[in-house]
Amino acid sequence: MSLKWPPVLAALGKKLPPVKGPQSLWFGLSVALVVIGVTLGILNAVRSGSILVAIGGALYTYVAYTRSANRRTIELLIPIGVTLLLFVVSLTLPHAK
C-alpha cells in the first residue's frame, strides 16, 4: 500500500526549477549563512541568528533537492517545514535582541 500525496504536494516537487549558477556557490552561501547565524546567536543576537540559520537551511535544502536525481516530495517538505518553524519561533521570541 503506497501513500498518495495530495496533487498539490505531488506537483510541488516536479515544478521546482534548478538553481542557476555553480552548485558550490549556492552550497557555500547557505553554509556561510548558517555559520554567521550560529555566531550571531552565540554573540547574543538570537533573533537575527536564528533567522539567518533558517534562511541558510532552506537554501541548502532547496539546492540539494533541485540538484538531486531522485526527487521525493518528503525530502523537501520536512526540512523546509523545520526551517519555517525555526523562522516563526525566531519572530515570536519575547525578548530577543
C-alpha positions as CSV (number, residue, x, y, z in Angstrom):
1,M,0.0,0.0,0.0
2,S,1.5,3.3,-1.0
3,L,0.8,6.7,0.4
4,K,-0.9,9.0,-2.0
5,W,0.1,12.7,-1.6
6,P,-2.4,15.4,-2.4
7,P,-2.0,16.6,-6.0
8,V,-0.6,20.0,-4.9
9,L,2.2,18.4,-2.9
10,A,3.0,15.9,-5.6
11,A,3.2,18.6,-8.2
12,L,5.4,20.7,-6.0
13,G,8.5,18.5,-6.4
14,K,8.2,18.3,-10.2
15,K,7.9,22.0,-10.9
16,L,10.8,23.4,-9.0
17,P,13.5,24.8,-11.3
18,P,17.1,24.2,-10.5
19,V,19.1,27.0,-9.1
20,K,21.2,28.8,-11.7
21,G,25.0,29.1,-11.2
22,P,27.6,26.8,-9.8
23,Q,26.4,24.4,-7.2
24,S,29.3,25.1,-4.9
25,L,28.5,28.8,-4.8
26,W,24.9,28.2,-3.5
27,F,26.0,25.5,-1.0
28,G,28.8,27.8,0.2
29,L,26.4,30.7,0.6
30,S,23.9,28.6,2.6
31,V,26.7,27.2,4.8
32,A,28.0,30.8,5.3
33,L,24.6,32.0,6.3
34,V,24.2,29.1,8.9
35,V,27.7,29.8,10.3
36,I,27.0,33.6,10.6
37,G,23.7,32.8,12.2
38,V,25.1,30.5,14.8
39,T,27.9,33.0,15.5
40,L,25.3,35.8,16.0
41,G,23.3,33.5,18.3
42,I,26.4,32.9,20.4
43,L,27.1,36.6,20.5
44,N,23.6,37.3,21.9
45,A,21.7,38.3,18.7
46,V,19.4,35.3,18.9
47,R,16.6,36.5,16.7
48,S,18.9,37.6,13.8
49,G,21.0,34.5,14.2
50,S,18.0,32.1,14.0
51,I,16.6,33.9,11.0
52,L,19.9,33.5,9.2
53,V,20.0,29.8,10.2
54,A,16.5,29.3,8.9
55,I,17.3,31.0,5.6
56,G,20.6,29.1,5.1
57,G,18.9,25.8,5.9
58,A,16.1,26.4,3.5
59,L,18.5,27.4,0.8
60,Y,20.7,24.4,1.3
61,T,17.6,22.1,1.2
62,Y,16.3,23.7,-2.0
63,V,19.7,23.5,-3.8
64,A,20.2,19.9,-2.7
65,Y,16.7,18.9,-3.7
66,T,16.8,20.6,-7.2
67,R,20.2,19.0,-8.0
68,S,19.1,15.5,-6.8
69,A,18.4,12.8,-9.4
70,N,15.9,11.1,-7.0
71,R,13.3,13.6,-6.0
72,R,10.9,12.6,-3.3
73,T,8.4,15.2,-2.0
74,I,9.0,14.3,1.6
75,E,12.7,15.2,1.2
76,L,11.7,18.7,0.5
77,L,8.7,19.2,2.8
78,I,10.2,18.1,6.1
79,P,13.4,20.2,6.0
80,I,11.6,23.3,4.6
81,G,8.9,22.8,7.3
82,V,11.6,22.7,10.0
83,T,13.2,25.9,8.7
84,L,9.8,27.6,8.5
85,L,9.1,26.7,12.1
86,L,12.5,28.0,13.2
87,F,11.7,31.2,11.4
88,V,8.4,31.6,13.1
89,V,9.9,30.8,16.5
90,S,12.6,33.4,16.0
91,L,9.9,36.0,15.3
92,T,7.9,35.1,18.4
93,L,10.9,35.3,20.9
94,P,9.7,37.7,23.5
95,H,13.0,39.5,24.5
96,A,15.4,38.5,21.8
97,K,17.9,41.1,20.6
